[in-house]
């Protein structure tokens, strides 16, 4: 299995049309300062629990700072059995310019 890259506009469209999961792989301090609505902060300590307890059929969007680190992370989650995995181009730094942010 492999991941796909997705634009921020396509993430917004997808979230309006269906249920999605969003995971944010940035450090906990950056996540706490602001993140995408309903995003879950994933790191080495909680990744296995997330993998074991999350529906692998629901599309999974992986977010990092700029859209680079999310690509190998997305590949990892695809290899763990998630069926529809995306790396969000531009990352949170571009997301926050024109989209809602939770703190």
Buried (B, 14 or more C-beta within 10 A) or exposed (E): EEBEEBBBEBBEEBBEEEEBBBBBBBEEEBBEEBBBEEBBBBBEEEBEEBBEEBEBEEBBBBBBBEBEBBBEBBBBBBEBEBEBBBBBBBBBEBBEEEBEBEE
